[in-house]
Amino acid sequence: MENSQNKTSKQHEMHISCRQNGNMTGIEKVISSCETALCLVSACGNMTINGEKLKIVKYNADDGTLTFEGTVNSIKYSGAKQPLIKRIFK
């Protein structure tokens, strides 16, 4: 029971220093990573970090921590898309 409670109360935090280095918690999955974008699933929804020379330095899937380097230009959060059937038959 305790384990399921921890999953629902998971928090997401992000710390960025001078738009260069970042540390995050609450990262559930790395969808993709390239020099210009990091696409992640966080406890607060999907997020995309756009920038230059972005690189994941360390990712621990067990505790959801991620450290990255590079210049951050923007951060965008979005909710997960509903399945096509649910979108058609609202």
N, C-alpha and C positions, 0 to 999 in steps of 0.2 A: 504493500500500500504506500509506503513512504516514497518509493521510487516513482510511482505515477504522480504523486503530488509535486515532486521536484520538477518533473517535466512541464507541468502546467504553470508553475510559478517561476520559470526560467526568465532571467532578466538579460537585457542586451545593453551593453555600454560600449562607448567608443571614445578613445582619446587620440587626438592628432596633434602633433607638435610641429608648428611652423609649416603646415601643409606638406610635410616631408615624411614623417614616420608615424605609424598608427598602430595602436593596440586595441583589440576588440574582444568582448566576451559575448556569449550567447549565439555564436555562429554554429548553425546546425549542419550546413553543407556548403562546399565550394562547387558552384556550377561550372564556372570557367574562369580562366586567368590568362591575361595577355598584358603586353606593355601599356596598353591604353585603357583597359577596363578589368575590374574584378567583379564578377557576378556571384553573389552569395545569398544563402537563405539564413536569415537571422530569426531569433525568437519573436521579433516584431514584424516579420514579413520578408519578402524578397528585397534585396538592395543591390544597387550597382554603384560602384565607385569609378568615376572616369578621371583620367589624368595622363601623366607621361611617365615613362620608365617605371611603371608599377611592377612590383615583384613581391610575392609572398615569401617572407623570411621563415616563418614557422607557423604551422597549423596543427593543433591538437584536437582531433575529432572527439576524443573522450570527454574533455572538459569544455569544449567549444571556444577555445581561445585562438586568436589569429593575430599575427604580427606581420606588417607589410612596410615596404619602403617605396618611395617615389613621390612625385608631385601630384597632389589631389586638386582637381579642377571642380568636381561636383560629386555630390552624393545624392542618390535618389532611392526612395523607398516605394515599393508597390506591393499590393496584396497578391496572393497567388491567384491565378486564373481559375475560374470554375470550369469543369468539364463542358464540352460542347453541348451535350444533351441538356444540361441544366441551363445553359445560356439560351438555348432555343425555346425550351418549354418553361418559361418563368411563371 
